[in-house]
Amino acid sequence: MKNSQDFVDFVKDQLDALRDLQGARLFGGVGLSAHGVQFAMIIGNVLYFVVDDTTRPAYEAMGSQCFSYTTRVRRVEVRRYFALPAELLEDRERLMALARESMEIAAKPRKTKA
C-alpha cells in the first residue's frame, strides 16, 4: 500500500502548526513524529493516530478502524493506531486537537505486559 506524495504533503501541511514535525519511512509508509515521538503514520493514503484505552472509543464511535495487515497465517490488528476519518483531514482545528492528543499518548511510557 503505497502513499501518494501529494497526500503525504497535504497531511504535513495540515499539521504544520506542530513544531518539529518530521516524516520518516516506515513499513512502506511514513511515520510522523514531533519532538522525537512518533504519534502518527500514513499508510495507503490513510492517516493513523496513536490511541489508548481512553481515546480509542471516540475513534470507534467515528467509525474508524485500527491499522491492520495480513500475514500468510492471519490478520493482525494494531489497536494502538486508528484511522482518522477522511472528513477530519479538512477540519484543521479538530485535526490539530486530535494530533496533540495523540502526541501526548505516544509520549507516555507504555505499560509492559507481565
Helices and strands as residue ranges (DSSP letters): H 5-14, E 21-26, E 29-34, E 37-43, E 46-50, H 56-61, E 66-70, E 75-83, G 86-89, H 92-107
